[in-house]
Amino acid sequence: MDSYEKYEEDCKTLRKANKRLLKDFEDWLKSSSLSEKTINNHLSNIDFYINEFLLYDEIIEAKDGSDIVGMFLGYWFIKKAMWASQSSIKGNATSLKKFYTFMHERGLISKEALIDLKQTIKEDMPEWLATLKRFDDPSIEEVWW
């Protein structure tokens, strides 16, 4: 088996585990009396994060992905998601906060990791939105400064 086949096989295994994780997250969201539409939005956002972004270059488990949300929201999402907008970045940030709160309550990430994630989102959101604005402006050549 070559390295690409191994990568694909490992991704397949992790996607199975992620499917169970998303089901548990869905149950957790339902217990907080959110609307079905809101729950589906959070699930879609997290599915994209854990099954696309975290498996894009290397294989990263969801529990190990809380410290790279800045790379996701401030660069990768803007560049790869055609639907990237201010509201979708903010919506993904909210979904990630909920997801990693769920992960913390399940004992899968530390309290410090959750605090760091929330602090990163709070502090870096203005820059991510400014980056998106530069990315969407055809007159700006240097987007990632």
Backbone as a printed PyTorch tensor [residue, N CA C, xyz], in Angstrom:
tensor([[[  0.8520,  -1.1840,   0.0000],
         [  0.0000,   0.0000,   0.0000],
         [  0.8940,   1.2430,   0.0000]],

        [[  0.6600,   2.1350,  -0.9650],
         [  1.4660,   3.3490,  -0.9810],
         [  0.9450,   4.3570,   0.0410]],

        [[  1.6820,   5.4410,   0.2080],
         [  1.3330,   6.4010,   1.2620],
         [ -0.0190,   7.0590,   1.0090]],

        [[ -0.3730,   7.2950,  -0.2580],
         [ -1.6760,   7.8990,  -0.5410],
         [ -2.8130,   6.9380,  -0.1840]],

        [[ -2.6540,   5.6760,  -0.5210],
         [ -3.6780,   4.6820,  -0.1650],
         [ -3.8280,   4.5810,   1.3500]],

        [[ -2.7060,   4.6330,   2.0600],
         [ -2.7580,   4.5800,   3.5270],
         [ -3.4740,   5.8150,   4.0660]],

        [[ -3.1460,   6.9740,   3.5100],
         [ -3.8050,   8.2150,   3.9060],
         [ -5.3200,   8.1030,   3.6970]],

        [[ -5.7350,   7.6300,   2.5300],
         [ -7.1610,   7.4770,   2.2220],
         [ -7.8370,   6.4950,   3.1790]],

        [[ -7.1650,   5.3970,   3.4830],
         [ -7.7090,   4.4020,   4.4060],
         [ -7.8340,   4.9840,   5.8160]],

        [[ -6.8180,   5.7220,   6.2440],
         [ -6.8590,   6.3590,   7.5680],
         [ -7.9610,   7.4150,   7.6310]],

        [[ -8.1480,   8.1650,   6.5470],
         [ -9.2330,   9.1610,   6.4880],
         [-10.5870,   8.4690,   6.5910]],

        [[-10.7350,   7.3790,   5.8930],
         [-11.9900,   6.6270,   5.9160],
         [-12.3110,   6.1630,   7.3440]],

        [[-11.3170,   5.6520,   8.0400],
         [-11.4830,   5.2030,   9.4250],
         [-11.8780,   6.3680,  10.3280]],

        [[-11.1930,   7.4980,  10.1520],
         [-11.4910,   8.6610,  11.0010],
         [-12.8630,   9.2470,  10.6710]],

        [[-13.2510,   9.2290,   9.4100],
         [-14.5930,   9.7330,   9.0520],
         [-15.6860,   8.9040,   9.7140]],

        [[-15.4510,   7.6010,   9.8560],
         [-16.4110,   6.7510,  10.5740],
         [-16.5330,   7.1880,  12.0280]],

        [[-15.3970,   7.4090,  12.6680],
         [-15.3980,   7.8820,  14.0590],
         [-16.0490,   9.2600,  14.1480]],

        [[-15.7750,  10.1230,  13.1630],
         [-16.3660,  11.4650,  13.1410],
         [-17.8780,  11.4020,  12.9850]],

        [[-18.3690,  10.4180,  12.2540],
         [-19.8150,  10.2560,  12.0780],
         [-20.4870,  10.0170,  13.4330]],

        [[-19.8790,   9.1660,  14.2360],
         [-20.4070,   8.9100,  15.5880],
         [-20.3110,  10.1620,  16.4530]],

        [[-19.1850,  10.8680,  16.3270],
         [-18.9830,  12.0950,  17.0880],
         [-20.0320,  13.1470,  16.7120]],

        [[-20.3130,  13.2780,  15.4230],
         [-21.3350,  14.2300,  14.9700],
         [-22.7230,  13.8470,  15.4760]],

        [[-23.0140,  12.5590,  15.5420],
         [-24.3110,  12.1060,  16.0750],
         [-24.4320,  12.4740,  17.5520]],

        [[-23.3650,  12.2570,  18.3050],
         [-23.3690,  12.6350,  19.7220],
         [-23.4990,  14.1550,  19.8810]],

        [[-22.8260,  14.9040,  19.0160],
         [-22.9220,  16.3640,  19.0400],
         [-24.3480,  16.8020,  18.7230]],

        [[-24.9640,  16.1490,  17.7480],
         [-26.3550,  16.4540,  17.3960],
         [-27.2740,  16.2280,  18.6030]],

        [[-27.1090,  15.1180,  19.2820],
         [-27.9190,  14.8360,  20.4730],
         [-27.7010,  15.9080,  21.5350]],

        [[-26.4630,  16.3180,  21.7060],
         [-26.1210,  17.3560,  22.6890],
         [-26.7900,  18.6740,  22.3140]],

        [[-26.7550,  19.0240,  21.0220],
         [-27.3990,  20.2600,  20.5630],
         [-28.9090,  20.2080,  20.7760]],

        [[-29.5150,  19.0530,  20.4950],
         [-30.9630,  18.9110,  20.6630],
         [-31.3810,  19.1180,  22.1130]],

        [[-30.5050,  18.7820,  23.0340],
         [-30.8410,  18.9530,  24.4520],
         [-30.8340,  20.4160,  24.8790]],

        [[-30.3540,  21.3080,  24.0080],
         [-30.3050,  22.7330,  24.3560],
         [-31.4200,  23.5350,  23.6980]],

        [[-32.4160,  22.8550,  23.1950],
         [-33.6290,  23.4450,  22.6160],
         [-33.3660,  24.4590,  21.4970]],

        [[-32.3710,  24.1780,  20.6680],
         [-32.1520,  24.9960,  19.4760],
         [-33.1140,  24.5340,  18.3900]],

        [[-33.3520,  25.3950,  17.4150],
         [-34.2180,  25.0020,  16.3030],
         [-33.5090,  23.9580,  15.4470]],

        [[-34.2960,  23.2090,  14.6850],
         [-33.7220,  22.1830,  13.8130],
         [-32.7910,  22.8170,  12.7730]],

        [[-33.1660,  23.9780,  12.2630],
         [-32.3440,  24.6760,  11.2750],
         [-30.9870,  25.0580,  11.8720]],

        [[-31.0030,  25.5790,  13.0840],
         [-29.7530,  25.9700,  13.7520],
         [-28.8910,  24.7500,  14.0200]],

        [[-29.4970,  23.6810,  14.4830],
         [-28.7590,  22.4320,  14.7330],
         [-28.1270,  21.9380,  13.4370]],

        [[-28.8860,  21.9370,  12.3550],
         [-28.3570,  21.4790,  11.0630],
         [-27.2160,  22.3580,  10.5700]],

        [[-27.3100,  23.6680,  10.8020],
         [-26.2160,  24.5710,  10.4230],
         [-24.9420,  24.2360,  11.2010]],

        [[-25.0810,  24.0380,  12.5130],
         [-23.9100,  23.6910,  13.3340],
         [-23.3020,  22.3670,  12.8770]],

        [[-24.1600,  21.3800,  12.6130],
         [-23.6610,  20.0760,  12.1720],
         [-22.9400,  20.1770,  10.8360]],

        [[-23.5010,  20.9360,   9.9140],
         [-22.8710,  21.1200,   8.6020],
         [-21.5150,  21.8030,   8.7460]],

        [[-21.4560,  22.8490,   9.5590],
         [-20.1970,  23.5700,   9.7800],
         [-19.1320,  22.6540,  10.3810]],

        [[-19.5180,  21.8760,  11.3810],
         [-18.5480,  21.0120,  12.0580],
         [-18.1580,  19.8340,  11.1750]],

        [[-19.0960,  19.3200,  10.4190],
         [-18.7750,  18.2500,   9.4730],
         [-17.6950,  18.7460,   8.4990]],

        [[-17.8490,  19.9490,   7.9820],
         [-16.8740,  20.5270,   7.0640],
         [-15.5120,  20.6830,   7.7460]],

        [[-15.5300,  21.1470,   8.9950],
         [-14.2820,  21.3540,   9.7390],
         [-13.5470,  20.0370,   9.9990]],

        [[-14.2630,  19.0470,  10.5270],
         [-13.5670,  17.8180,  10.9400],
         [-13.3240,  16.8400,   9.7960]],

        [[-14.1570,  16.8830,   8.7580],
         [-14.0050,  15.9140,   7.6630],
         [-13.3590,  16.4790,   6.4030]],

        [[-13.2000,  17.7880,   6.3390],
         [-12.5140,  18.4090,   5.1980],
         [-11.2160,  19.0780,   5.6660]],

        [[-11.3650,  20.1170,   6.4790],
         [-10.1790,  20.8640,   6.9080],
         [ -9.1920,  20.0000,   7.6950]],

        [[ -9.6620,  19.3030,   8.7130],
         [ -8.7460,  18.5300,   9.5580],
         [ -8.1410,  17.3240,   8.8420]],

        [[ -8.6750,  16.9670,   7.6840],
         [ -8.1260,  15.8520,   6.9180],
         [ -7.5030,  16.3120,   5.6020]],

        [[ -7.3320,  17.6080,   5.4320],
         [ -6.9020,  18.1470,   4.1380],
         [ -5.4390,  17.8400,   3.8280]],

        [[ -4.5430,  18.2470,   4.6730],
         [ -3.1090,  18.0260,   4.4420],
         [ -2.5740,  16.8330,   5.2160]],

        [[ -3.0790,  16.6820,   6.4080],
         [ -2.6910,  15.5820,   7.2610],
         [ -3.9300,  15.1340,   8.0210]],

        [[ -3.7990,  14.0620,   8.7580],
         [ -4.9560,  13.5310,   9.4730],
         [ -4.9050,  14.0200,  10.9140]],

        [[ -5.8600,  14.8760,  11.2620],
         [ -5.9370,  15.4430,  12.6050],
         [ -7.2930,  15.0590,  13.1900]],

        [[ -7.2720,  14.4450,  14.3480],
         [ -8.5290,  14.0940,  15.0160],
         [ -9.1910,  15.3540,  15.5470]],

        [[-10.5070,  15.3250,  15.6450],
         [-11.2740,  16.4790,  16.1130],
         [-10.7720,  16.9710,  17.4680]],

        [[-10.4390,  16.0390,  18.3590],
         [ -9.9760,  16.4260,  19.6960],
         [ -8.6660,  17.2090,  19.6480]],

        [[ -7.9140,  17.0590,  18.5570],
         [ -6.6430,  17.7570,  18.4110],
         [ -6.7510,  18.9920,  17.5140]],

        [[ -7.9640,  19.3430,  17.1190],
         [ -8.1400,  20.4430,  16.1790],
         [ -8.5320,  21.7710,  16.7810]],

        [[ -8.6220,  21.8440,  18.1030],
         [ -9.0930,  23.0920,  18.7120],
         [ -8.0760,  24.2200,  18.6080]],

        [[ -6.8090,  23.8910,  18.4530],
         [ -5.7940,  24.9410,  18.4440],
         [ -5.4550,  25.4620,  17.0480]],

        [[ -6.1790,  24.9960,  16.0260],
         [ -5.8900,  25.4900,  14.6680],
         [ -7.1100,  26.1530,  14.0190]],

        [[ -8.0590,  26.5810,  14.8410],
         [ -9.2360,  27.2500,  14.2770],
         [ -8.8580,  28.5500,  13.5800]],

        [[ -7.7890,  29.1980,  14.0210],
         [ -7.3450,  30.4280,  13.3740],
         [ -6.9090,  30.1930,  11.9340]],

        [[ -6.2110,  29.0960,  11.7150],
         [ -5.7920,  28.7430,  10.3550],
         [ -7.0280,  28.4510,   9.4980]],

        [[ -8.0220,  27.8240,  10.1110],
         [ -9.2490,  27.5020,   9.3850],
         [-10.0360,  28.7740,   9.0470]],

        [[-10.4050,  29.5390,  10.0650],
         [-11.2830,  30.6950,   9.8420],
         [-10.5750,  31.8770,   9.1900]],

        [[ -9.2820,  32.0310,   9.4380],
         [ -8.5580,  33.1880,   8.9330],
         [ -7.8500,  32.9760,   7.6090]],

        [[ -7.8230,  31.7330,   7.1240],
         [ -7.1250,  31.4640,   5.8740],
         [ -7.8380,  30.3990,   5.0310]],

        [[ -7.8580,  29.1760,   5.5180],
         [ -8.3280,  28.0400,   4.7210],
         [ -9.7800,  28.2060,   4.2850]],

        [[-10.6530,  28.5460,   5.2050],
         [-12.0800,  28.7120,   4.8870],
         [-12.2770,  29.8180,   3.8590]],

        [[-11.5840,  30.9320,   4.0450],
         [-11.6900,  32.0620,   3.1180],
         [-11.2610,  31.6360,   1.7180]],

        [[-10.2010,  30.8570,   1.6480],
         [ -9.6230,  30.4660,   0.3620],
         [-10.3740,  29.3110,  -0.3020]],

        [[-10.8800,  28.3540,   0.4770],
         [-11.4350,  27.1220,  -0.0810],
         [-12.9650,  27.0910,  -0.1720]],

        [[-13.6430,  27.8030,   0.7020],
         [-15.1140,  27.7620,   0.7220],
         [-15.6620,  28.9160,  -0.1210]],

        [[-16.2770,  28.5780,  -1.2490],
         [-16.8080,  29.6220,  -2.1280],
         [-17.8830,  30.4570,  -1.4330]],

        [[-18.4920,  29.9130,  -0.3980],
         [-19.5690,  30.5960,   0.3130],
         [-19.0410,  31.4290,   1.4840]],

        [[-17.7190,  31.5860,   1.5980],
         [-17.1580,  32.3620,   2.7060],
         [-17.6980,  33.7900,   2.6790]],

        [[-18.2140,  34.2090,   3.8080],
         [-18.7540,  35.5590,   3.9850],
         [-18.5670,  35.9300,   5.4520]],

        [[-18.8430,  37.1750,   5.7720],
         [-18.7460,  37.5700,   7.1860],
         [-19.6610,  36.7040,   8.0440]],

        [[-20.8860,  36.5010,   7.5830],
         [-21.8280,  35.7210,   8.4010],
         [-21.4290,  34.2520,   8.4770]],

        [[-20.8540,  33.6910,   7.4090],
         [-20.4610,  32.2790,   7.4810],
         [-19.2270,  32.0940,   8.3700]],

        [[-18.3160,  33.0550,   8.3870],
         [-17.1670,  32.9750,   9.2940],
         [-17.6560,  33.0630,  10.7350]],

        [[-18.5390,  34.0130,  11.0050],
         [-19.0830,  34.1490,  12.3670],
         [-19.8880,  32.9140,  12.7620]],

        [[-20.6660,  32.3720,  11.8340],
         [-21.4510,  31.1670,  12.1110],
         [-20.5670,  29.9720,  12.3980]],

        [[-19.4850,  29.8170,  11.6350],
         [-18.5410,  28.7380,  11.8850],
         [-17.8570,  28.9070,  13.2360]],

        [[-17.5350,  30.1310,  13.5930],
         [-16.9180,  30.3900,  14.8950],
         [-17.8640,  29.9640,  16.0220]],

        [[-19.1350,  30.2980,  15.8880],
         [-20.1220,  29.8980,  16.8900],
         [-20.2340,  28.3770,  16.9520]],

        [[-20.2750,  27.7290,  15.7940],
         [-20.3490,  26.2660,  15.7530],
         [-19.1370,  25.6350,  16.4180]],

        [[-17.9570,  26.1730,  16.1420],
         [-16.7290,  25.6330,  16.7270],
         [-16.7220,  25.8040,  18.2440]],

        [[-17.2050,  26.9460,  18.7310],
         [-17.2820,  27.1440,  20.1900],
         [-18.2240,  26.1170,  20.8070]],

        [[-19.3710,  25.8960,  20.1860],
         [-20.3190,  24.9020,  20.7000],
         [-19.7290,  23.4930,  20.6340]],

        [[-19.1020,  23.1590,  19.5120],
         [-18.5450,  21.8290,  19.3380],
         [-17.4620,  21.5400,  20.3720]],

        [[-16.5660,  22.4820,  20.5650],
         [-15.4810,  22.2280,  21.5150],
         [-15.9470,  22.3510,  22.9650]],

        [[-17.0390,  23.0500,  23.2100],
         [-17.6590,  23.0050,  24.5370],
         [-18.1960,  21.5910,  24.7780]],

        [[-18.8620,  21.0420,  23.7790],
         [-19.3320,  19.6560,  23.8190],
         [-18.1570,  18.6990,  24.0540]],

        [[-17.0790,  18.9040,  23.3200],
         [-15.8970,  18.0450,  23.4560],
         [-15.3140,  18.1380,  24.8720]],

        [[-15.3070,  19.3380,  25.4270],
         [-14.8090,  19.5140,  26.8000],
         [-15.7170,  18.8040,  27.7950]],

        [[-17.0230,  18.9750,  27.6370],
         [-17.9670,  18.3110,  28.5490],
         [-17.8380,  16.7970,  28.4850]],

        [[-17.4040,  16.2650,  27.3520],
         [-17.1980,  14.8190,  27.1890],
         [-15.8160,  14.3830,  27.6640]],

        [[-15.0150,  15.3430,  28.1070],
         [-13.6720,  15.0210,  28.5890],
         [-12.6660,  14.7800,  27.4800]],

        [[-12.9690,  15.2510,  26.2680],
         [-12.0980,  14.9980,  25.1210],
         [-11.0750,  16.1070,  24.8830]],

        [[-11.3220,  17.2880,  25.4420],
         [-10.3210,  18.3580,  25.4260],
         [-10.2980,  19.0050,  26.8090]],

        [[ -9.2010,  19.6450,  27.1140],
         [ -9.0470,  20.2850,  28.4250],
         [ -9.7970,  21.6110,  28.4920]],

        [[-10.0100,  22.0740,  29.6990],
         [-10.6380,  23.3810,  29.9100],
         [ -9.7560,  24.4750,  29.3010]],

        [[ -8.4410,  24.3270,  29.4400],
         [ -7.5040,  25.3100,  28.8960],
         [ -7.6260,  25.3870,  27.3710]],

        [[ -7.7520,  24.2350,  26.7170],
         [ -7.9000,  24.2210,  25.2560],
         [ -9.1730,  24.9530,  24.8430]],

        [[-10.2580,  24.7490,  25.5850],
         [-11.5200,  25.4280,  25.2860],
         [-11.3910,  26.9350,  25.4980]],

        [[-10.7750,  27.3230,  26.5860],
         [-10.5710,  28.7480,  26.8670],
         [ -9.7150,  29.3800,  25.7730]],

        [[ -8.6360,  28.6930,  25.3670],
         [ -7.7630,  29.2140,  24.3150],
         [ -8.5230,  29.3840,  22.9970]],

        [[ -9.3530,  28.4040,  22.6520],
         [-10.1420,  28.4750,  21.4240],
         [-11.0590,  29.6980,  21.4530]],

        [[-11.7720,  29.8770,  22.5360],
         [-12.7040,  31.0070,  22.6360],
         [-11.9610,  32.3400,  22.5980]],

        [[-10.8050,  32.4000,  23.2420],
         [-10.0070,  33.6260,  23.2550],
         [ -9.4760,  33.9380,  21.8540]],

        [[ -9.0120,  32.9170,  21.1460],
         [ -8.5290,  33.0990,  19.7750],
         [ -9.6320,  33.6580,  18.8920]],

        [[-10.8080,  33.0710,  18.9840],
         [-11.9340,  33.5370,  18.1660],
         [-12.2690,  34.9880,  18.4920]],

        [[-12.3420,  35.3050,  19.7730],
         [-12.6930,  36.6650,  20.1910],
         [-11.6590,  37.6860,  19.7050]],

        [[-10.3820,  37.3550,  19.8950],
         [ -9.3300,  38.3170,  19.5640],
         [ -9.0630,  38.4300,  18.0650]],

        [[ -9.1770,  37.3320,  17.3370],
         [ -8.7610,  37.3220,  15.9410],
         [ -9.8880,  37.5370,  14.9310]],

        [[-11.1270,  37.5040,  15.3730],
         [-12.2600,  37.6730,  14.4560],
         [-12.1370,  38.9450,  13.6060]],

        [[-11.8170,  40.1090,  14.1900],
         [-11.7210,  41.3120,  13.3370],
         [-10.7060,  41.1480,  12.2000]],

        [[ -9.5680,  40.5080,  12.4710],
         [ -8.5610,  40.3110,  11.4300],
         [ -9.0500,  39.3230,  10.3770]],

        [[ -9.7360,  38.2640,  10.7960],
         [-10.2620,  37.2960,   9.8220],
         [-11.2550,  37.9680,   8.8830]],

        [[-12.1220,  38.8120,   9.4490],
         [-13.1080,  39.5050,   8.6200],
         [-12.4310,  40.5100,   7.6820]],

        [[-11.3660,  41.1640,   8.1610],
         [-10.6110,  42.0870,   7.3110],
         [ -9.9040,  41.3190,   6.1850]],

        [[ -9.3960,  40.1330,   6.4950],
         [ -8.7540,  39.3020,   5.4780],
         [ -9.7590,  38.8940,   4.4080]],

        [[-10.9500,  38.5010,   4.8330],
         [-12.0070,  38.1460,   3.8830],
         [-12.3200,  39.3280,   2.9670]],

        [[-12.4080,  40.5080,   3.5440],
         [-12.7090,  41.6990,   2.7500],
         [-11.6090,  41.9430,   1.7120]],

        [[-10.3390,  41.7840,   2.1290],
         [ -9.2290,  41.9410,   1.1820],
         [ -9.2950,  40.8590,   0.1010]],

        [[ -9.5960,  39.6340,   0.4990],
         [ -9.6590,  38.5170,  -0.4410],
         [-10.7310,  38.7470,  -1.5010]],

        [[-11.8520,  39.3170,  -1.0890],
         [-12.9700,  39.5490,  -2.0030],
         [-12.8150,  40.8110,  -2.8540]],

        [[-11.8100,  41.6240,  -2.5610],
         [-11.5920,  42.8710,  -3.2970],
         [-10.5750,  42.6250,  -4.4150]],

        [[-11.0300,  42.6290,  -5.6800],
         [-10.1130,  42.3290,  -6.7920],
         [ -8.9950,  43.3580,  -6.9640]],

        [[ -9.1410,  44.5270,  -6.3750],
         [ -8.1040,  45.5470,  -6.5320],
         [ -6.9320,  45.3400,  -5.5660]],

        [[ -7.0860,  44.4400,  -4.6140],
         [ -6.0280,  44.1840,  -3.6340],
         [ -5.2520,  42.9320,  -4.0500]],

        [[ -3.9570,  43.1020,  -4.2250],
         [ -3.1150,  41.9980,  -4.6600],
         [ -2.5530,  41.2050,  -3.4860]],

        [[ -2.2150,  41.8560,  -2.3950],
         [ -1.5970,  41.1870,  -1.2530],
         [ -2.6440,  40.9910,  -0.1500]],

        [[ -3.3050,  39.8470,  -0.2080],
         [ -4.4070,  39.5470,   0.7130],
         [ -3.9030,  39.0960,   2.0710]],

        [[ -2.8640,  38.2680,   2.0920],
         [ -2.4470,  37.5560,   3.3310],
         [ -1.3220,  38.2550,   4.0540]],

        [[ -1.4220,  39.5440,   4.3080],
         [ -0.3500,  40.2410,   5.0230],
         [ -0.5750,  40.2600,   6.4680]]])
